[in-house]
Amino acid sequence: MEQDSRYYYGLALESLDNNKYEKALEYFVKSNNIESHFKTYERMCYCYKKLNKMVEARECIENAYKMNGNNDKVAVEYAEFLIQEGRIELAKNLLINILQRNNSYGPANKLLADIK
């Protein structure tokens, strides 16, 4: 029986709960191969960061942002990578956009204050 993307996503979350990041990535990739979702890319970013694979993490968070730039958590995580790359103005604009629609979002406020 063929499984749907949510099945593999659930297995990936279970692996995450057990700090099995490689296994979680395996399941997230299977889930995304069936049906891509921004949240899956965000979780993959988390796994890659835990495995200290920052190039892959950045690629995943960029994909998540492209799929859903209105998700505040994803947008802040993407802005963090932009700051590390020295793309400060782009990161500031992204954070300002977040705060225009959600002015009480703490992580965006903090990150923007940190780079000013």
NORLINNOR-V9025 format. One record per helix or strand of 2 or more residues. SS is the DSSP state (H for helix, E for strand). FROM is the first residue (numbers start at 1). TO is the last residue. If there is no record, write none. Layout:
ss=SS from=FROM to=TO
ss=SS from=FROM to=TO
//
This chain:
ss=H from=5 to=17
ss=H from=21 to=34
ss=H from=38 to=50
ss=H from=54 to=67
ss=H from=72 to=84
ss=H from=88 to=101
ss=H from=106 to=115
//
